[in-house]
Amino acid sequence: MRSEMYSQLFFILLLSICCKMSDVVAANSSKCLKDQKMLLLRLRNNLTYDSEISTKLVKWNHRIDCCQWEGVTCNSEGQVIGLDLSAESFSGSITPLADLKFLSIVRLDGNDLSAPIPEFFAELTNLTVFSLSSCNLIGEVPQKIFQVPTLQTIDLSENEMLGGSLPEFPSKGSLQNMVLSDTKYSGSLPESIGNLRKLSRIELRACNFTGPIPSSMENLTQLVLLDFELNSFTGSFPSFKLSKNLTRIYSARNRLTGISSDWQGFENLEYLDLSSNSISGLIPESLFYLPSLSDLILSSNNFSGQITELQNVISPLTTLELSSNNLEGLIPEFIFELHDLYGLSLSFNKFNGTVQLEKFTKINKLVDLDLSHNSLSVDTNISESDLALLPQLNSFMLASCNLQNISFLKNQSKLSMLDLSNNQLTGEIPNWLVEINDGLLRFLNLSFNQFMRLQEPYTIGFLMNFLDLHSNLLTGVIPLPPSAAAYIDFSDNNFSTFPPDFGNYLVTARFLSIANNKVISSIPSSICNSSYLEVLDLSNNSLNGIIPSCLPESLNRCASSFFVQLHKLKVLNIGNNKIKDTFPCWLRNMSDLRVLILRFNGFHGNIDCSRVNSNWTALQIMDLASNKLGGVLPRGSFLELKAMMADPSLTHSRSDILHFESSISPIYYQDRVILSLKGQDVTQTKIFLFFTSIDFSSNNFVGNIPEIVGDLRSLYLLNISHNNLMGQMPPAIGNLKQLESLDLSFNKLGGNIPEKLASLTFLSFLNLSSNELVGMIPQGNQIQTFGGSSFEGNKGLCGFPLNRICMNKSADAPSEPEVEEEEFISRTEIYVSAILGLVVGIGIIFLPLLFSKRWNQSYNRIMDRLILRIFQQQGQERKSSSSSVASWKKVAGKSRGSH
C-alpha cells in the first residue's frame, strides 16, 4: 500500500517537472521579439561565411524562434543579450549590432572583420563581455569602451594592426579581465589602473607599452595572472604585496632595472619570469621560500654577487634559470637539495671553483643541465656506483668546463643535446659518443677542442640535426654529415678534400660552413642536391675550377649553376678561393639572398645580366672585390637592389640579426664575413638586417658611375676603388644620408666633387685620392675631419685640407670678362710704350750718326771693340762648357757604378 502511494507521488512529481519543462520550452519558443530577429537576420545577410565551416550562422532559420539559434542568448523579455559567433570565419560588416541595445555578451573571436572597432559598442550600457580576438581589426580602439561601467572582460588580443592607448579608468570600475596581447597598444599605463580593484587577469604581452609600471597596481588585491612580456617597461617591478592571489607573473623582455627584495606572502605564486631585463643587485633570498613556486626564470639580467647559502629551502622548484648574469662564487649547496628540479641553467655567469659530478646524484629528476661558460671545473672522477645514480639527462651542456675526459657520458642513454665545446678534449672522436641514445642524439657541439681525427670507420647518428666540429685539428677528407642534419659547421680545421658524394648528404641541410680549411679540390657537383640551404660558406680555402653545372636546360641554358637549386639561400660566401669563372648571373633569381661574397677569386667578364630576370629584392651585402671583372657598371645592377633603396627609418627598426634557426634552438650566423670598411678589412660576425654595403673594388670596371647609385638610401658602405671609372661623380651620391664609408680612389674620375658630399652627417671615411678631380674641395663639418690623404693625387683640387690655395673668388674680385679686358688694355699700353721708346731711341742714336762725322767715327770704334769682346767671351765659354760636360760625364759614370 505504502509503495503504491510512493509510486503515485513519484508519478505526480515527474508529471509536474515535465509540465514545468514544457512551460519553459513554450516560453522560450515564443519569447523572441520580432525586431530582434530582423536585426539578427540583417546581420547574417551582411556577412560572408562558408556553410561547410559554420556551426552557428548556417543554422539560423527565420521559422525558428531566434532565442533558440546557435550563439544567441535572450532574456525573459525576448531581448537578445548574448551573441557568440566565435570561430565562424565570417567577414563583412557588423553594423546591425548597433541596434541590439540590450547586448551584454559579445564574442566574435576568430573572424575577419578587417575594420576598426565601431564606436557604438561604447553605447551598450549593459556590456559585460567584449571579446574580438584574432579579428584582423585595424585602427585605434575607442577609449570609451574601457569606461563602460558594467564591463568585466575585454579581449582584443591577436590583432596586430590594432592600436591605441589606455584611458583613465573610473574609480569603481568593474573590469576583471583585460587582454590586449599582440596588438599595437602603446603609451604608458595610467596611474588610474589602480582603480580596477576587481582586476584579476591583465595580459599586455607583445605590445609597445613604455614607462614605469604604476605603483598603484600594488592595490590590485584580486590579481591572479599578470603578463607584461615583450614591452618596454622601465624602472622597478612593483612588489604587489597585497596581491596574495597571484599565481603567474610574466614580465620577460622589458627594460626593468629592479625588483623588491621581499617576496614573502606570495603563498600562491607558481611561476615567475623576469628574464631578459636589466635587473641588478642580489637575487632575493625570499624567492626560495615561496611554498608554491615551481618556475623561477631570472636569466639574461644583471644580477651579481654570490647566491647566499640557504638552509631549509621549501620552494618546490622544478625550473631554475639564472643564466647570462654576473653571478659569482661557488654554486651554493642548497641547489643540490632541490629534489624536484627538472631544469637547471647556470650558464654564462662567473661561477668558479670545482663542481663534483657526484653531487648531481641527489637531483635524480633532473632532465636539463647547463653549466656552460663559467669559470668552473667539473670533476668527472666518479665511482661506478655513483655513475649509475646520475640522472638520465635529455640536455647536458658543459661548454668551457675544463673537461679532459668524457667517459662518464657512456651511461647517459637518453641524451638528445650535448655541448662539450671549448674544453681540453684531444685525440679522436669516438663512435660511442655519437651513438649515445641508440643514435638518437640530435645536437652535438664539439667545437673549440683539439680533436685530431674521427674514429675509423666513423659513424654519425642518422637523426642528428645539429653537428658542430669547427675549430679543431681535424684533417683529411671532410666527413660525410648526418643525412638529417640542418646545421653543419666543419670550419677552422685542416680538412683538405671534398668527398665526391658530399652533397648527397645535404638533402635537409640549411647551414653549411667549411670555411678556413685547406680544401684544394673543386666543388663537387653533388652539392646540387642541397636545395634547402640558407647559409653556404666555403670561403678561405683553395677551391679551384669553375662553379659546377646542374641544370643545363633551365633559364635558357644560362642558369647552369648549382646555385639555381639553392633557391632559399640567404648567405653565400665563397670568397678567398681560386675559382675561375664568369659572373654567375643565375644568382639574380634568388629572392631571399642577403649576403653575396665572391671576393678574391678569378671571376672575369662583365656583370651585365640583362638577359636574366633579376629578383635581388633582399640583397644587403654584395662583395665582388679583387677579381677580374670588367666592363661598365650597368644601371640595372643597382636598380634591382630594393633592400638598399628602402627608407632608412624603416630599416633601422629591423634591429634583428641575420640568423639561422634550427628546429632545436636558435643559432645565429656568426661565420666571418670580411668587409673592406673605412679603408681596412673588418670582420663582421653578426649581420644586422639594416646593414648594407657594396664593394666592387680592385677590378677592371670602366665607364661612369650610374646616377641610380644615389637611390640606395640605406647604403652604409660603398667601395668602387682601384678600377678605371671615369666621368664625374654623380651628385646624387649626396643623397646617401646613411653612408659611413665611401672609397672611390684610384680611378679616373673628373670634374668637381659634389657639394652635397659635405652634408653627409654619418660619413666617417672618405677616399677620393688618385683621380682627376678639379676645383675647390667642398667645405663642411664632415669634410674637415678627413686628412689631405683623402684627396691627394688630384692635381686639379685645391682648398682645405690640401695645402693648395685656390684663386680668390671673393665678391670684390672682378668678373672673368673684366679681368680679360683689363689684361688686354694693359698689354696694349705696354706695346704702344715699347714702340714709342724704340722710335725715340732710334732717333737719338741714328740722327747724330747721319748728320755728324765725329759721331760716326766714334760709333765705329766702339762697335769694333764690342764685337771683339763678344767673340773673345764666346771662346772662353766654349772651353768652360767642354770642361763641365767632361766633368758631368765622369760623375755620372761613378754614380751608375755605385748602383
C-alpha positions in Angstrom: 0.0 0.0 0.0 2.8 2.4 1.0 4.8 1.5 -2.0 1.8 2.2 -4.3 1.4 5.6 -2.6 5.1 6.4 -3.2 4.7 5.4 -6.8 1.8 7.8 -7.3 3.7 10.6 -5.6 6.7 9.9 -7.8 4.4 10.0 -10.9 2.8 13.3 -9.8 6.3 14.8 -9.2 7.6 13.6 -12.6 4.4 15.0 -14.3 5.0 18.3 -12.6 8.6 18.5 -13.7 7.6 17.7 -17.3 4.9 20.4 -17.2 7.4 22.9 -15.9 9.9 22.0 -18.7 7.1 22.2 -21.2 6.2 25.7 -19.9 9.9 26.7 -20.2 10.2 25.3 -23.7 6.9 27.0 -24.7 8.1 30.3 -23.2 11.5 30.1 -24.9 9.9 29.2 -28.2 7.8 32.3 -28.3 9.8 35.0 -26.5 12.0 36.2 -29.3 10.9 39.8 -30.3 10.3 40.4 -33.9 12.6 43.4 -34.2 15.4 41.4 -32.6 15.0 38.6 -35.1 15.0 41.0 -38.0 18.2 42.6 -36.7 19.9 39.2 -36.4 18.8 38.2 -39.9 20.1 41.5 -41.3 23.4 40.8 -39.6 23.6 37.4 -41.1 22.9 38.8 -44.6 25.7 41.3 -44.2 28.2 38.5 -43.5 30.1 36.2 -45.8 30.8 32.7 -44.4 31.5 29.2 -45.5 28.4 27.0 -44.9 30.7 23.9 -44.5 32.7 25.5 -41.8 30.0 27.5 -40.0 28.3 25.8 -37.0 26.0 28.7 -35.9 25.1 31.1 -38.7 24.3 28.3 -41.1 21.6 27.1 -38.7 19.8 30.4 -38.2 16.3 29.8 -39.6 13.7 32.5 -39.7 11.0 29.9 -39.0 12.5 29.1 -35.6 12.5 31.4 -32.6 15.8 33.4 -32.7 16.3 32.8 -29.0 16.9 29.2 -29.9 19.5 29.9 -32.6 23.1 28.7 -32.0 25.1 31.5 -30.4 22.1 33.6 -29.4 21.0 34.3 -25.8 17.8 36.1 -24.8 16.5 37.5 -21.5 13.0 36.7 -20.2 11.5 39.5 -22.3 12.8 38.2 -25.6 15.6 40.7 -26.0 18.9 39.5 -27.3 21.5 39.9 -24.5 24.2 37.5 -25.7 25.9 36.8 -29.1 28.6 34.3 -29.5 29.8 33.9 -33.1 33.4 32.8 -32.3 35.3 30.8 -34.9 32.7 31.2 -37.6 35.3 32.6 -40.0 33.0 35.2 -41.4 33.8 38.5 -43.0 31.7 41.6 -43.6 30.0 44.4 -41.7 28.6 44.0 -38.2 26.8 47.4 -38.1 23.4 45.8 -37.4 24.6 45.0 -33.9 24.3 48.8 -33.1 20.5 48.3 -32.7 20.8 45.4 -30.3 20.7 47.7 -27.4 20.5 45.1 -24.7 23.6 43.1 -25.6 25.6 42.1 -22.6 28.0 39.5 -24.0 29.7 39.9 -27.4 32.0 37.2 -28.6 33.2 37.5 -32.2 36.7 35.9 -31.9 38.4 34.3 -34.8 36.6 36.1 -37.6 37.8 38.6 -40.3 36.4 42.0 -39.7 39.3 43.9 -41.3 37.9 47.2 -40.0 38.1 49.5 -36.9 36.1 48.7 -33.9 32.7 50.5 -34.3 32.1 53.2 -31.6 28.6 52.0 -31.0 29.9 49.3 -28.7 30.7 52.0 -26.1 26.9 52.9 -26.1 25.9 49.4 -24.9 25.1 50.2 -21.3 24.8 46.5 -20.3 28.0 45.3 -21.9 29.9 42.9 -19.6 31.9 40.7 -22.0 33.5 42.2 -25.2 35.8 39.7 -27.0 37.1 40.3 -30.5 40.5 38.5 -30.5 42.0 37.4 -33.8 39.6 39.5 -35.9 42.1 41.4 -38.1 41.0 44.7 -36.5 42.7 47.9 -37.6 42.9 51.5 -36.4 42.5 52.7 -32.8 40.2 51.4 -30.2 37.6 53.9 -28.9 38.7 54.6 -25.3 35.1 54.9 -24.1 34.7 51.1 -24.4 37.0 50.6 -21.4 34.9 53.1 -19.4 31.6 51.2 -19.8 30.6 50.8 -16.1 29.4 47.3 -16.4 32.3 45.9 -18.5 34.0 42.9 -16.9 36.0 41.3 -19.7 37.7 42.9 -22.7 39.8 40.7 -25.1 41.2 42.4 -28.2 44.3 40.2 -28.4 45.9 38.9 -31.6 45.0 41.9 -33.7 48.4 43.0 -34.9 47.2 46.1 -36.7 45.0 47.4 -33.8 46.4 50.2 -31.7 45.5 52.8 -29.1 46.3 53.8 -25.6 44.6 53.1 -22.3 42.3 55.8 -20.9 41.8 57.0 -17.4 39.8 54.3 -15.6 36.8 55.1 -13.4 37.1 54.9 -9.6 34.7 52.0 -9.3 35.4 50.0 -12.5 34.0 46.5 -12.9 36.8 45.3 -15.2 38.1 41.8 -14.2 39.9 40.6 -17.4 41.9 42.9 -19.7 43.6 41.1 -22.6 45.4 43.2 -25.2 48.3 40.9 -26.1 49.8 41.0 -29.6 48.4 44.4 -30.6 50.0 47.8 -31.2 48.8 49.3 -28.0 51.3 51.8 -26.8 52.0 54.6 -24.3 52.2 54.3 -20.6 49.9 52.6 -18.1 47.8 55.3 -16.4 48.1 55.6 -12.6 44.3 55.1 -12.5 44.7 51.5 -13.4 44.9 51.0 -9.7 41.2 51.8 -9.6 40.4 48.5 -11.1 40.1 46.7 -7.7 38.3 43.7 -9.3 41.0 43.1 -11.9 42.2 39.5 -11.8 43.8 39.0 -15.2 45.8 41.5 -17.2 47.6 40.4 -20.4 49.6 43.0 -22.4 52.1 40.7 -24.0 54.0 41.9 -27.1 52.6 45.4 -27.2 54.5 48.7 -27.2 53.9 49.9 -23.7 56.6 52.1 -22.2 57.5 53.9 -18.9 57.3 52.6 -15.4 54.7 50.1 -14.1 52.4 52.3 -11.9 52.9 51.7 -8.2 49.1 52.0 -7.8 48.9 48.4 -9.2 50.0 47.2 -5.8 46.5 47.8 -4.7 45.1 45.2 -7.0 44.3 42.6 -4.4 42.3 40.3 -6.8 45.2 39.9 -9.3 45.8 36.3 -10.3 47.7 36.5 -13.7 49.9 39.3 -14.9 51.6 39.2 -18.4 53.7 42.2 -19.4 56.2 40.2 -21.5 57.8 41.8 -24.6 57.2 45.5 -23.9 59.5 48.4 -22.9 58.5 48.9 -19.3 61.2 50.6 -17.2 62.1 51.1 -13.6 61.5 48.7 -10.8 58.9 45.9 -10.8 56.2 46.6 -8.1 56.2 44.4 -5.1 52.4 43.5 -5.4 52.5 42.7 -1.7 48.7 42.9 -1.4 48.1 40.6 -4.5 48.1 37.4 -2.4 46.3 35.5 -5.1 48.9 36.0 -7.8 49.9 32.7 -9.4 51.7 33.6 -12.6 53.9 36.6 -13.5 55.3 37.0 -17.0 57.4 40.2 -17.4 60.3 39.0 -19.5 62.0 41.1 -22.2 61.4 44.5 -20.9 63.8 47.2 -19.6 63.2 46.7 -15.9 66.1 47.6 -13.6 65.0 46.4 -10.2 62.7 44.2 -8.1 61.6 44.1 -4.5 63.9 42.2 -2.1 60.9 40.9 -0.1 58.6 38.4 -1.7 57.2 36.9 1.4 53.5 36.3 1.4 53.1 35.1 -2.1 51.7 31.8 -1.0 50.1 31.0 -4.4 52.8 32.2 -6.8 53.8 29.3 -9.1 55.5 30.9 -12.0 57.8 34.0 -12.1 59.6 35.0 -15.3 61.6 38.3 -15.2 64.2 37.2 -17.8 65.8 39.5 -20.4 65.6 42.7 -18.4 68.4 44.8 -16.8 67.6 44.0 -13.2 70.7 44.3 -11.0 71.6 43.6 -7.4 71.4 40.4 -5.5 68.8 37.7 -6.1 66.3 37.9 -3.3 66.6 35.1 -0.8 62.8 35.1 -0.1 62.1 33.7 -3.6 63.5 30.4 -2.5 61.0 30.2 0.4 57.7 30.6 -1.6 55.7 27.4 -0.9 54.2 27.1 -4.4 56.9 28.5 -6.7 57.8 25.9 -9.3 59.4 28.0 -12.1 61.9 30.8 -11.3 63.3 32.3 -14.5 65.8 35.2 -14.0 68.2 34.7 -16.9 69.6 37.5 -19.0 69.7 40.2 -16.4 72.5 42.0 -14.4 72.2 40.1 -11.1 75.5 40.0 -9.4 77.3 38.8 -6.3 77.1 35.4 -4.7 73.9 33.5 -4.1 73.6 33.2 -0.3 73.9 29.7 1.1 70.4 29.0 2.3 69.0 26.4 4.8 65.7 24.6 4.7 64.7 25.8 1.3 61.0 25.0 0.8 60.2 26.2 -2.7 59.2 23.1 -4.8 61.3 24.4 -7.8 61.2 22.4 -11.0 62.9 25.0 -13.2 65.7 27.3 -12.1 67.2 29.5 -14.8 69.9 32.0 -13.8 72.0 32.0 -17.0 73.5 35.2 -18.5 74.0 37.2 -15.4 77.1 38.3 -13.3 76.7 35.8 -10.5 80.0 34.7 -9.0 81.5 32.4 -6.3 80.7 28.8 -5.7 77.5 27.1 -6.8 75.5 27.1 -3.5 75.0 23.6 -1.9 71.2 24.1 -1.4 70.7 23.9 -5.2 71.7 20.2 -5.0 69.0 19.7 -2.4 66.2 20.8 -4.8 65.0 17.3 -5.3 62.1 18.2 -7.7 64.4 20.1 -10.0 63.7 19.3 -13.7 65.8 22.0 -15.4 68.9 23.9 -14.1 70.6 26.6 -16.1 73.6 28.5 -14.7 75.5 29.2 -17.9 77.2 32.5 -18.8 78.0 33.7 -15.3 81.2 34.0 -13.2 80.7 30.9 -11.0 84.1 29.4 -10.1 85.6 26.5 -8.2 85.2 22.8 -8.8 81.9 21.0 -9.2 81.9 17.3 -8.2 79.8 15.4 -10.7 78.6 13.1 -8.0 76.6 15.9 -6.4 74.0 15.7 -9.1 73.1 12.2 -8.0 70.9 14.0 -5.4 68.8 15.6 -8.1 67.6 12.4 -9.8 64.6 14.1 -11.6 66.9 16.4 -13.4 66.5 16.4 -17.2 68.2 19.6 -18.5 71.5 20.8 -17.1 73.6 23.7 -18.3 76.8 24.8 -16.6 78.5 26.2 -19.7 80.7 29.3 -20.0 81.7 30.0 -16.4 85.0 29.6 -14.6 84.1 26.2 -13.4 85.9 22.9 -13.5 83.7 19.8 -13.5 85.4 16.9 -11.7 84.3 13.8 -13.7 86.0 11.4 -11.4 83.1 9.4 -10.1 82.7 5.8 -8.8 80.9 3.2 -10.8 78.1 3.0 -8.2 77.6 6.8 -8.2 77.8 6.9 -12.0 74.7 4.7 -12.2 72.8 7.2 -9.9 73.4 10.2 -12.1 70.1 11.5 -13.5 69.4 10.5 -17.1 69.6 13.8 -18.9 68.0 14.9 -22.1 70.2 18.0 -22.4 73.7 18.2 -21.0 75.6 21.5 -21.7 79.2 21.5 -20.4 81.0 24.1 -22.6 84.1 25.7 -21.0 84.1 23.4 -18.0 87.8 22.3 -18.3 86.9 18.8 -19.3 89.6 16.4 -20.2 87.7 13.1 -20.0 84.2 12.3 -21.3 83.9 8.6 -20.4 81.3 9.5 -17.8 78.9 10.0 -20.6 78.8 6.3 -21.6 75.9 5.7 -19.1 73.8 8.5 -20.5 71.2 6.7 -22.5 68.6 9.5 -23.1 70.7 12.3 -24.3 69.4 14.3 -27.3 71.5 17.5 -26.8 75.2 17.5 -25.8 77.6 20.5 -25.7 81.2 19.8 -25.0 82.7 22.8 -26.8 85.6 24.9 -25.6 87.2 22.2 -23.4 90.5 20.4 -23.5 89.5 17.2 -25.3 92.1 15.6 -27.6 92.7 12.6 -29.7 89.9 11.0 -31.7 86.2 11.5 -31.6 84.9 8.1 -30.5 82.0 6.4 -32.3 80.2 5.6 -29.0 79.8 9.3 -28.4 77.7 9.9 -31.5 75.9 6.7 -30.9 74.6 7.7 -27.5 70.8 7.1 -27.1 70.9 4.5 -29.9 71.8 7.1 -32.4 69.0 9.5 -31.4 71.4 12.3 -30.4 70.1 15.4 -32.2 72.5 18.1 -31.1 76.3 17.7 -30.8 78.8 20.5 -30.3 82.5 19.6 -30.1 83.9 22.9 -31.4 87.0 24.6 -29.9 88.8 21.5 -28.7 91.9 19.7 -30.0 90.3 16.6 -31.7 92.6 15.4 -34.4 90.5 12.7 -36.1 87.3 10.7 -36.2 87.4 7.1 -35.2 87.5 5.0 -38.4 85.3 3.9 -39.8 83.3 6.7 -38.3 79.5 6.7 -37.7 77.3 9.7 -37.1 73.8 9.4 -35.8 71.3 9.5 -38.6 68.8 11.7 -36.7 71.4 14.3 -35.7 70.1 17.8 -36.5 73.0 19.9 -35.3 76.7 19.0 -35.8 79.4 21.5 -34.9 83.1 20.4 -35.2 84.6 23.7 -36.0 87.9 24.9 -34.5 89.6 21.6 -34.0 92.7 20.0 -35.7 90.8 17.6 -37.9 92.5 16.6 -41.2 91.9 14.6 -44.3 88.7 14.2 -46.2 85.7 16.2 -45.0 83.4 13.7 -43.1 80.0 12.9 -44.6 77.4 14.7 -42.4 74.3 13.1 -41.0 71.6 12.8 -43.6 69.1 14.6 -41.3 71.4 17.5 -40.3 70.2 21.0 -40.7 73.2 22.7 -39.2 76.7 21.6 -40.2 79.9 23.5 -39.2 83.3 22.0 -40.2 85.1 25.3 -40.4 88.5 26.2 -39.0 90.1 22.8 -39.3 92.7 21.3 -41.6 90.4 19.3 -44.0 91.8 19.0 -47.5 89.4 17.3 -49.7 85.7 17.2 -50.6 84.2 13.7 -50.9 82.5 13.4 -54.4 79.1 12.4 -52.9 79.2 15.0 -50.1 76.2 16.8 -51.4 74.0 13.7 -51.4 74.0 14.0 -47.6 72.8 17.6 -47.6 69.2 16.9 -48.5 67.8 18.7 -45.4 70.8 20.9 -44.7 70.1 24.6 -44.1 73.5 25.8 -42.8 76.9 24.6 -44.1 80.3 26.1 -43.4 83.6 24.6 -44.4 85.4 28.0 -44.3 89.0 28.3 -43.2 90.3 24.9 -44.1 92.8 23.7 -46.7 90.5 22.2 -49.2 92.2 22.1 -52.6 89.7 20.2 -54.7 86.8 21.7 -56.8 83.3 22.0 -55.5 81.6 18.6 -56.0 78.6 18.7 -58.4 76.6 16.6 -55.8 76.1 19.7 -53.8 73.3 20.5 -56.2 71.1 18.3 -54.0 71.2 20.8 -51.1 68.1 22.7 -52.1 67.2 23.9 -48.6 70.5 25.6 -47.8 70.1 29.1 -46.3 73.8 29.6 -45.5 76.7 28.3 -47.6 80.2 29.4 -46.6 83.1 27.8 -48.5 85.4 30.9 -48.0 89.2 30.9 -47.3 90.1 27.6 -48.9 91.9 26.8 -52.2 88.8 25.7 -54.1 89.5 25.8 -57.8 87.9 25.2 -61.2 84.5 26.6 -62.1 81.2 26.5 -60.4 79.7 23.1 -61.2 76.7 22.8 -63.5 73.4 21.2 -62.5 70.5 22.4 -64.6 71.8 22.9 -68.2 68.4 23.2 -69.7 66.9 25.8 -67.4 66.7 29.5 -67.7 67.5 29.5 -71.4 70.6 27.5 -70.7 72.1 30.4 -68.8 71.4 29.2 -65.3 73.5 26.1 -65.5 74.9 26.5 -62.0 74.0 24.5 -58.9 73.1 27.8 -57.2 69.8 27.8 -59.1 68.8 24.9 -57.0 69.6 26.8 -53.8 66.5 29.0 -54.1 66.3 29.5 -50.3 69.9 30.7 -49.9 70.4 33.8 -47.7 74.1 33.8 -47.3 76.7 32.7 -50.0 80.3 33.2 -49.2 82.9 31.7 -51.5 85.5 34.5 -51.1 89.2 33.9 -50.9 89.5 30.9 -53.2 90.9 30.2 -56.6 87.7 29.8 -58.6 87.9 31.0 -62.2 84.5 31.6 -63.8 82.3 34.3 -65.3 80.0 36.2 -63.1 77.1 33.8 -62.1 74.1 35.7 -63.4 71.8 32.9 -62.3 72.3 34.2 -58.7 70.0 37.0 -59.6 67.0 34.7 -59.3 67.4 34.2 -55.6 64.9 36.4 -53.9 66.0 35.5 -50.4 69.7 36.2 -50.9 71.0 38.7 -48.4 74.8 38.3 -48.4 76.9 37.6 -51.5 80.7 37.3 -51.1 82.8 36.5 -54.2 85.9 38.5 -53.3 89.5 37.4 -54.1 88.8 34.8 -56.8 89.3 34.8 -60.5 85.8 35.8 -61.7 86.1 37.6 -65.0 84.0 39.2 -67.7 81.2 41.8 -67.2 78.3 41.7 -64.7 75.6 42.8 -67.1 72.9 40.2 -66.7 70.2 42.0 -68.6 69.0 38.7 -70.2 68.3 37.2 -66.8 65.2 38.1 -64.8 66.5 39.7 -61.6 64.9 39.2 -58.2 67.5 40.6 -55.7 65.0 42.3 -53.5 66.6 41.3 -50.2 70.4 41.6 -51.0 72.1 43.8 -48.4 75.8 42.9 -48.7 77.4 42.5 -52.2 81.2 42.0 -52.3 82.8 41.3 -55.7 86.2 42.9 -54.8 89.6 41.7 -56.1 88.5 39.8 -59.1 89.0 40.4 -62.8 85.5 41.7 -63.6 85.2 44.4 -66.1 83.0 46.4 -68.5 80.7 49.2 -67.5 78.7 49.2 -64.3 75.2 48.5 -65.6 72.4 50.7 -64.3 70.3 47.6 -63.7 72.8 46.2 -61.3 71.9 48.9 -58.8 68.3 49.3 -59.8 67.3 45.9 -58.6 68.8 46.4 -55.1 65.5 47.1 -53.4 66.7 46.4 -49.9 69.3 49.1 -50.2 66.7 51.6 -51.5 64.4 51.2 -48.5 63.5 54.1 -46.2 66.3 54.2 -43.6 63.8 54.9 -40.8 62.1 51.6 -41.6 65.3 49.6 -42.0 66.6 50.8 -38.6 63.5 49.4 -36.9 64.7 45.9 -38.1 67.3 45.5 -35.4 67.3 41.7 -35.7 70.4 39.9 -36.8 70.5 37.7 -39.8 70.4 34.2 -38.3 69.9 30.6 -38.9 67.3 28.9 -36.6 67.4 25.2 -36.2 64.5 23.1 -35.0 66.2 22.7 -31.7 67.5 26.1 -30.8 68.2 29.5 -32.5 71.8 29.6 -33.9 72.9 33.0 -35.2 75.0 33.1 -38.3 78.3 34.2 -36.9 80.7 33.0 -39.6 83.3 35.5 -40.6 82.3 38.0 -43.3 85.3 40.2 -44.1 84.4 43.6 -45.4 86.6 46.5 -46.6 85.3 49.1 -44.2 86.8 52.5 -43.8 89.9 51.5 -45.6 90.6 48.4 -43.6 89.4 44.8 -43.7 86.9 44.3 -40.9 85.4 41.0 -39.8 81.7 41.3 -39.5 80.5 38.5 -37.2 76.9 39.5 -36.8 75.0 40.9 -39.7 72.1 43.3 -38.7 69.2 43.4 -41.1 69.7 47.1 -41.6 73.4 47.0 -42.6 74.0 47.3 -46.3 77.3 47.5 -48.3 78.6 47.3 -51.9 82.3 46.5 -52.7 83.3 46.4 -56.4 86.9 47.4 -55.7 90.1 46.1 -57.4 88.5 45.1 -60.7 88.6 46.4 -64.2 85.3 48.3 -64.4 85.2 51.2 -66.8 82.7 54.0 -67.8 80.7 56.2 -65.5 79.2 55.6 -62.0 75.5 55.3 -62.7 73.3 58.1 -61.3 71.0 55.5 -59.9 73.5 54.8 -57.1 72.0 57.9 -55.4 68.8 55.9 -54.9 70.4 53.4 -52.4 69.2 55.5 -49.5 70.0 52.9 -46.8 73.6 52.2 -48.0 76.3 52.2 -45.3 79.4 51.3 -47.4 80.3 52.0 -51.0 83.7 50.9 -52.3 84.5 51.1 -56.1 88.1 52.0 -55.7 91.0 50.7 -57.9 89.1 50.5 -61.2 89.1 52.5 -64.4 86.0 54.6 -63.9 85.8 58.0 -65.5 83.4 60.9 -65.8 82.0 63.0 -63.0 81.0 61.8 -59.5 77.2 61.6 -59.6 75.8 64.5 -57.5 73.1 62.0 -56.3 75.8 60.4 -54.1 75.0 63.2 -51.7 71.6 61.7 -51.2 73.1 58.7 -49.4 72.3 60.0 -45.9 73.3 56.8 -44.1 76.6 56.5 -45.9 79.5 55.9 -43.4 82.3 54.8 -45.8 82.9 56.0 -49.4 86.0 54.9 -51.3 86.3 55.9 -55.0 90.1 56.2 -55.0 92.5 55.1 -57.9 90.1 55.7 -60.8 89.9 58.4 -63.5 87.0 60.4 -62.2 87.0 64.0 -63.2 85.0 67.2 -62.6 84.1 68.7 -59.3 83.3 67.0 -56.0 79.5 67.3 -55.4 78.7 69.9 -52.8 76.2 67.6 -51.1 79.0 65.3 -50.0 79.9 67.7 -47.2 76.4 67.3 -45.7 76.5 63.5 -45.2 76.4 63.6 -41.4 77.3 59.9 -40.9 80.3 59.8 -43.3 83.3 58.9 -41.3 85.6 57.6 -44.0 86.2 59.2 -47.4 88.9 58.4 -50.0 88.8 60.2 -53.4 92.6 60.1 -53.9 94.4 59.4 -57.2 91.7 60.6 -59.6 91.4 63.6 -61.9 89.1 65.7 -59.8 89.3 69.5 -60.1 88.1 72.6 -58.3 87.7 73.6 -54.6 87.0 70.8 -52.1 83.5 71.4 -50.6 83.7 72.7 -47.1 81.6 71.2 -44.3 81.8 69.7 -40.9 82.4 66.2 -42.3 85.0 67.2 -44.9 87.0 68.9 -42.2 87.5 65.6 -40.4 89.3 64.0 -43.3 93.0 64.5 -43.9 94.7 65.5 -47.1 95.4 61.9 -48.0 91.7 61.6 -48.9 92.2 64.0 -51.8 95.9 63.5 -52.8 96.7 62.6 -56.4 94.1 65.0 -57.8 96.2 67.8 -59.4 93.2 70.0 -60.0 91.9 70.1 -56.5 92.6 72.9 -54.1 91.4 74.2 -50.7 91.3 72.7 -47.2 92.6 70.1 -46.2 95.1 70.3 -49.1 97.9 72.8 -48.9 96.9 74.2 -52.2 95.4 77.8 -52.4 92.6 78.4 -54.7 92.2 81.5 -56.8 90.4 84.4 -55.0 86.7 84.2 -55.6 85.6 86.9 -53.3 82.8 89.3 -54.1 85.3 92.2 -54.7 87.2 90.3 -57.4 86.3 91.4 -61.0 84.5 89.0 -63.2 86.3 87.0 -65.8 85.4 89.3 -68.7 86.5 92.3 -66.8 89.8 90.7 -66.0 90.4 89.8 -69.6 89.5 93.4 -70.7 92.0 94.9 -68.1 94.7 92.5 -69.3 94.1 93.5 -72.9 94.3 97.2 -72.1 97.4 96.6 -70.0 99.1 94.7 -72.9 98.1 97.4 -75.4 99.6 100.1 -73.2 102.9 98.2 -72.9 103.1 97.6 -76.7 102.5 101.3 -77.5 105.1 102.4 -74.9 107.6 100.0 -76.3 107.1 101.2 -79.9 107.4 104.9 -78.9 110.5 104.1 -76.9 112.0 102.3 -79.9 111.3 105.2 -82.2 112.8 107.7 -79.8 115.9 105.5 -79.2 116.4 105.1 -82.9 116.1 108.8 -83.4 118.6 109.6 -80.6 121.1 107.1 -81.9 120.8 107.3 -85.7 120.2 111.0 -86.3 123.6 112.1 -84.9 125.3 109.4 -87.0 123.7 110.7 -90.1 124.5 114.3 -89.6 127.8 114.3 -87.5 131.1 112.9 -88.9 132.7 112.8 -85.4 129.7 110.8 -84.0 130.1 108.4 -86.9 133.8 107.7 -86.3 133.4 107.3 -82.6 130.4 104.9 -83.1 132.6 102.7 -85.5 135.4 102.4 -83.0 133.0 101.5 -80.1 131.2 98.8 -82.2 134.6 97.3 -83.3 135.7 96.9 -79.7 132.3 95.5 -78.6 132.3 92.8 -81.3 135.8 91.8 -80.5 135.0 91.4 -76.8 131.9 89.3 -77.6 134.0 86.8 -79.7 136.6 86.5 -77.0 133.9 85.8 -74.4 132.3 83.2 -76.5 135.6 81.3 -77.0 136.1 81.2 -73.2 132.5 79.9 -72.6 133.1 77.1 -75.1 136.2 75.9 -73.3 134.4 76.1 -69.9 131.4 74.2 -71.3 133.6 71.4 -72.7 135.3 71.1 -69.3 131.9 71.0 -67.5 130.5 68.3 -69.8 133.5 66.1 -69.3 133.3 66.5 -65.6 129.5 65.7 -65.6 130.1 62.5 -67.6 132.8 61.5 -65.1 130.5 62.0 -62.2 127.5 60.2 -63.9 129.7 57.2 -64.6 130.7 56.9 -61.0 127.1 57.2 -59.9 126.0 54.4 -62.2 128.8 52.3 -61.0 127.8 52.7 -57.4 124.2 51.4 -58.2 
